């Protein structure tokens, strides 16, 4: 019999992402932007939101670990704590820094490396995506289900490009072109958490991306599972948020997506 999930866990995730959304909107017109890499940005809001979250978890669940983007320490990803909160203070920071309203906050609680509750909040649209393992997935309280598209040619897909795009561009664009030829259309929004939430909500039929971090995918992965979708790594093997790559779909087109990726790898 599975261990019961405390209602306080999901309530905490929801509280955190809604507070984060308020902080994101309040700070968007007065951003202090820094570079973590050539095209990898961070704002003061990213840091302030993460500090808020760490303080909340430290007070409410002092025995729980936190894995989050801005203040990650060496070894955090290998932490063996039973409970670990995985948090992205601003997913879509490049969009956010440019005033493009496609960004969110993503939060999950993992138990033994498996997410058990998740919340993603898009403050620009006031959309709250939530899930609890074994109980379902919801958008603003209404149940969510993945789409019914049965083939790639009938599917709207989404992907993202890693910060290594300037060196890996030929492969990434080649794979993007492969999907363009096989799908109805392909989009690129700039927020992996929103992309995954949209697959769970049936807005996208599938999503793929590599070189991701746990905070990009942990919450969205649970949304998709609970909405009836399917997850794997790029080769079709088991999904692991620490591995850094994902194919997410409604399940019906999953084999076609994986085969498209495998075919590109065979030609490179």
N, C-alpha and C positions, 0 to 999 in steps of 0.2 A: 504494500500500500504506500503510495507516494506521500511524502511529508507535506502537511498543509502549508499553504502560502499565506503569510500574515497579510491582512488587508492594509496594514500600515506601509508595506513595501510599495505597492502601486500608488497609494496616496502620496508617499514621499516623492516618488518619481514624477508624478503629476505636479505636485507643488513646486518641485525644482525647475521643471521645464517651463512652467507658466511664469514663474519669477524671472527665469532667464530671458524669456520673450519680452517681458516688460523692460528689462535692463537693455536688451538689444535695441528696442524701438526708442527708448529714451536717449541712447547714446549715438544713434546713427548719424546725427547731424554734427557731431563734434568728435570725430574719430581721431585717435592718436595711433597711427599705423607704423608698424615696423616690419622689417624683412627677416624671416628665419632662413630663407634661401633665395635663390635668384628670382623665383616667381611665387614663393611660399610666404604668405602674409600672416601677421598676427596683429590684433588691435588690443587696446587697453580693455575693451569690453570683454574680449575672450578671457583675459586674465582675471578681471573682476568677477565674472560669472563663475569661473572655476573656483575662485576663493570662496564665494558664497556657498557653492555646492559642497566643497570639502568641509566647511564649517558646519553645515547642516548635518552631514553624515557623521562627522566627528562627535557632535552633540547627541544625535539620536541613536546611532549605531556604532559606538566606539570600537567594537571588535571587528567591524567590517573593513575590508580593504577598498581602496579607490584607485582606479586606473583611468586617467584623464589626460587630455592632450597637452596642456600648456606646462604642467609641472610634473610630468612623468619623471620618475627616477629609474636609474639602472636597476633592473631586476623586477620592476613592477609587473611586467607581463608574465613573469614566471612565478608570481606570488601564489602560494598554495593555500591561502585562506579559503575557508568553505564559502564565504560570501564575499563577492567583489562587485562594487558598483562601477560601471563602465560609462563614461560621461564625455560628451563633446559639447563644450560651452557655446560654440558657434560653428555649426556645420554649414559650409558655404561661405567661408570668410572672404574669399576674393569677391564674390557677389556682394557681400555685405559692405566691404570696403569701397566698392564702386557705386553703392546705392541701388543695386539691383535686388528687388525684393523676393529673392529665392534663397532663403537661409532658414535655419531652424536650430533648436537645441535637441539633443538626443541623449536618452538615459536608459540604462538597463541595470537590473540586478542579476548577476549570475550566481548560481549555486553549483559549486564544483564544475565551473567553466561552462555551464548551460544557462542561458538567460531564462529567468522565471517570470519577470515582469518587465515591461518596456513602456516608454512614453517618448513621443516625438511631437514637438510643438512648433508649428509654423505661425509666428505672430502676425505676419503680414496678411494672412488669410483667416486667422483665428481658428486654425484647424489643429485639433488635438487627436493624435493617433495613439491608441493604447492597446496593450495586450497582457494577458496573464496565461501562463502555461496551463493547458488543459481546460481553460474557461472560454477562450475566444479572443477576438480582436475587434476593436471598435474605432470609429471615426466620430468624434463629438458625441459619443455615447451610443451611436447606431452601429449594429454589427457590420463588419466588413467581410467581403469574400473576393477572392481573386477572379480574374476574368474567365470567359469561356472560349477564347480564341483557340482554335485547334491546329493551326498551321502557322509557320512563320510569315507567309505571304498575307495572312489576315491579321498580323500582329503589329502593334506599336511598341517599339523597343526603346531602351534608354541605356546610355553608358556614361562613363566618365574617363578623363585622362589624368594620369598621375603627374606629380611634379617633375618626373623624368621625361615628360613628353618631348622636350627639345632634343633629347638624345635617342629616345625610343620611337620617334614619330613615324618612321617608315612602317614598322610593325603595327603600331596602333591605328594608323590611317588605313593600312591594308585590311586589317580586320574590320574596321568601321565600314569600308567599302564592301567587304564580303556580306555584311549584314544588310547594307543598303540594297544590295542586289536581291536579297532573299526575303526581306520583310516589307510590310506596307510602308513603314517610315521608321526613322531612328532619330531620337532626340538626345541632347546633352545639356542638362540643367545646371550642373555645378554643385550639387549637394547629394552625396550618396545616400544619406539618411532619408531625404525627401524622395529620391528615386525609389528606394526600397519600400517606403510607405505607400507610394503610388502603385507599385506592383500589388501590394496587399489590398489596396482599395479598388483594384481592377482598372485603374487609369492607364497603366502600362501593363503589357503582357509579359515582359521580360526585361532583365537588366544584367549586364556583365561588367566587371571591372577587376583589375589586378592592382597590386601594390597599395592596398588599403590598410588602415589601422583598425584595431578592435573597436574603438569608439565610433568609427564610421558605419559599422555593420551590425554590431551586437543587438541593438534595439530593433532595427529593421528586420533582422533575421527572425526574431520571435514574432513580429507582426505577420510576416509571410507564412510562417509555419501555422500560426493560429487561424489565418485566413484561408488555409487550404492549399497553399502553394508549395513549391519545392526549392531546395537549395543544394548547391554542390560547389566544389572548387572548379577551376576552369577546365580541368581534365575530366570532370564528371565524378570525382571521388567525394568523400564525405566533407561537408563544410565545417570549417573551424575558424572562428573569428580571429584567432591569433595567426593564422596562416596568411592572411592578407589578400585573398582573392575570392570572388564569388560569381556564380551564375545563379540568378533568382528568377523564378518564373511561376506561371500558373500551373505548372506541372505538365500540361498538355503539349507544350512546345519545347520542353526542356531538352529532350534528346536531340532535336534539330539544332538548338543553340549550341550544345556541347560539340556536336559534330562539325558545325561551322568553325568553331575555335580550333578543334583538332586538325581540320583540313588546312587552316592557315599555318599552324605550326609545322605541318608536314612540308609545306612549300617554302618556308623560311630557311 
